[in-house]
Amino acid sequence: MQDIRSRLLARDADVRLGGLRDWAEYGARAVEHRQPALDVLCGALRELPWPGTEIDQRWRMVLQASLTAHLRPGPGFWLDSEIDLRHTTLVGFDLSQCRVGRARFDGTRFLGDARFDQATFLGDLDLNGAFFGRHVVFTQSVFARGLGLRGATVCGNGEFSGVHAAGAVTLRGTRLSGRADFTGARFGSDVDCSHVRFGGRALFRRAWFAGAASFAGTWFRGREDFVDAAFGGETSFENTRFGHRVHAD
């Protein structure tokens, strides 16, 4: 696999493509080859220079598409896969409708829209300290365990409507510049939204919080909407700042 990894990062385009073909064949050869193959591809993505050359930029898109093709149910789907893309630059990353185990994106830089909608995460999803240059979409995603978005930056909108999270959700210290939509979200455990900065409208209409929910020290600069939200555990709005009248009928 080390030879395949080196060829995935070669300067010559034909060598790169040959390495990618061998990578796909290795992963398809046996179930036990799948995770090592994904680890190699994630490693190659981490090592690609940014911004790099135009060829590097096109190759990044090819590697991203090759990765997600094996995470989305259908032909070539690799069940029970985990991915580690910490501190990686990803462009127009699309994990929508994928099904993965643990996924690690701590400190990752997402350029363009990042899509995680209708995805299922059977393990923890870690996005702590991630940077989203535009919109991030989680609409109707399922988190069987935890979701970590601590200290992340979202320059566009954050779409979380209809998400289902069984484990703890942490957005502590995250900054969202645009609209944050949690309409109809279902949180089965604790939610930490403390010290979050909501720059645009924050929608929690019909959201359901089964565990403790903290908005302590959070700043709602835009309009906020908690209409028909249900809180089943201890809830804190200590030192929370509101830029507009709170809607919680």
SVG drawing of the C-alpha trace seen along z (x, -y; Angstrom):
<svg xmlns="http://www.w3.org/2000/svg" viewBox="-47 -43 53 54">
<polyline fill="none" stroke="black" stroke-width="0.4" points="0.0,0.0 2.9,-2.4 3.7,-2.1 0.2,-3.0 0.2,-5.9 3.4,-7.3 2.0,-6.9 -1.2,-8.8 1.0,-11.8 3.3,-11.5 3.7,-14.4 3.0,-12.4 -0.8,-12.1 -0.5,-8.6 1.3,-7.4 -1.4,-8.9 -4.2,-7.2 -2.4,-3.9 -2.1,-4.2 -5.8,-4.9 -6.7,-1.9 -4.5,0.3 -6.0,-1.2 -9.5,-0.4 -8.5,3.2 -6.8,3.7 -9.8,2.5 -12.2,4.6 -10.1,7.8 -11.1,8.6 -13.3,7.1 -10.2,6.7 -8.5,4.6 -11.2,1.9 -10.2,-0.1 -6.5,-0.1 -7.3,-1.3 -9.5,-4.1 -6.7,-5.1 -4.3,-5.4 -6.6,-7.6 -7.3,-9.8 -3.6,-10.1 -3.1,-11.2 -5.8,-13.8 -4.2,-15.2 -0.8,-15.5 -2.0,-17.3 -0.6,-20.9 -2.9,-23.9 -3.5,-25.6 -1.1,-23.6 -1.2,-23.5 -4.3,-23.3 -3.5,-19.6 -3.4,-19.2 -6.8,-20.9 -8.4,-18.6 -6.7,-15.5 -8.2,-16.5 -11.7,-16.3 -10.9,-12.9 -9.7,-11.5 -12.7,-13.0 -15.1,-11.4 -13.3,-8.1 -13.6,-8.1 -17.3,-9.0 -18.2,-6.5 -17.3,-3.7 -19.2,-5.3 -22.5,-5.7 -24.8,-2.6 -24.9,-1.1 -22.4,0.6 -19.0,0.6 -20.2,-0.3 -17.8,0.5 -19.8,1.2 -18.5,0.2 -15.9,-2.2 -14.2,-4.9 -12.5,-8.0 -9.8,-10.3 -9.5,-13.6 -8.3,-15.8 -6.5,-19.0 -7.2,-18.4 -8.3,-20.9 -11.5,-19.7 -13.3,-21.5 -17.0,-21.0 -17.0,-18.0 -20.2,-15.9 -20.9,-13.1 -24.6,-13.3 -26.5,-9.9 -23.3,-8.2 -23.1,-5.6 -19.9,-5.6 -18.6,-4.6 -16.5,-7.2 -15.6,-10.3 -12.9,-12.7 -12.6,-16.2 -11.0,-18.1 -9.3,-21.3 -10.4,-20.5 -10.9,-23.4 -14.0,-23.0 -14.0,-25.3 -17.2,-25.6 -20.4,-24.0 -20.0,-21.0 -22.8,-18.4 -23.6,-15.8 -27.4,-15.7 -29.2,-12.4 -26.0,-10.7 -25.8,-8.1 -22.9,-8.2 -22.7,-5.0 -19.7,-6.3 -18.8,-9.8 -18.6,-12.6 -15.8,-15.0 -15.7,-18.5 -14.1,-20.4 -12.2,-23.5 -13.3,-22.9 -13.6,-25.9 -16.5,-26.0 -15.9,-28.6 -19.6,-28.6 -22.7,-26.6 -22.7,-23.3 -25.8,-21.0 -26.7,-18.3 -30.4,-18.1 -32.0,-14.8 -28.7,-13.3 -28.6,-10.6 -25.9,-10.5 -26.0,-7.2 -23.4,-8.5 -22.0,-12.0 -21.5,-15.1 -18.7,-17.4 -18.6,-20.9 -16.8,-22.7 -15.0,-25.9 -16.0,-25.5 -16.4,-28.4 -19.3,-28.5 -19.1,-31.5 -22.4,-30.6 -25.6,-28.9 -25.7,-25.9 -28.6,-23.6 -29.5,-21.0 -33.2,-20.6 -34.6,-17.2 -31.3,-15.7 -31.5,-12.9 -28.7,-12.6 -28.7,-9.8 -25.5,-10.9 -24.2,-14.2 -24.0,-17.2 -21.4,-19.9 -21.3,-23.2 -19.6,-25.1 -17.8,-28.2 -18.8,-27.8 -19.5,-30.8 -22.2,-30.7 -22.3,-33.8 -25.5,-32.9 -28.8,-31.2 -28.7,-28.3 -31.7,-26.0 -32.4,-23.3 -36.1,-23.0 -37.5,-19.6 -34.1,-18.4 -34.2,-15.5 -31.5,-15.4 -31.6,-12.2 -28.8,-13.3 -27.2,-16.5 -26.7,-19.5 -24.0,-22.1 -24.6,-25.3 -22.8,-27.5 -20.8,-30.5 -22.0,-30.0 -22.3,-33.1 -25.3,-33.0 -24.8,-35.8 -28.0,-35.2 -31.4,-33.8 -31.4,-30.8 -34.4,-28.4 -35.1,-25.8 -38.8,-25.5 -40.2,-22.1 -36.8,-20.9 -36.8,-18.2 -34.2,-18.1 -34.3,-14.9 -31.3,-15.7 -29.7,-18.9 -29.4,-21.8 -27.1,-24.7 -27.2,-28.1 -25.1,-29.8 -23.1,-32.7 -24.5,-32.4 -25.1,-35.4 -28.1,-35.5 -27.4,-38.4 -30.3,-37.7 -33.8,-36.6 -34.3,-33.4 -37.3,-31.0 -38.0,-28.4 -41.7,-28.0 -43.0,-24.5 -39.5,-23.4 -39.6,-20.8 -37.0,-20.6 -36.9,-17.4 -33.8,-18.1 -32.2,-21.0 -31.9,-24.0 -29.6,-27.0 -29.8,-30.4 -27.5,-32.1 -25.7,-35.2 -27.3,-34.6 -27.6,-37.7 -30.5,-38.3 -30.4,-40.8 -34.1,-40.6 -37.3,-39.5 -37.4,-35.8 -40.1,-33.7 -41.0,-30.8 -44.8,-30.6"/>
</svg>
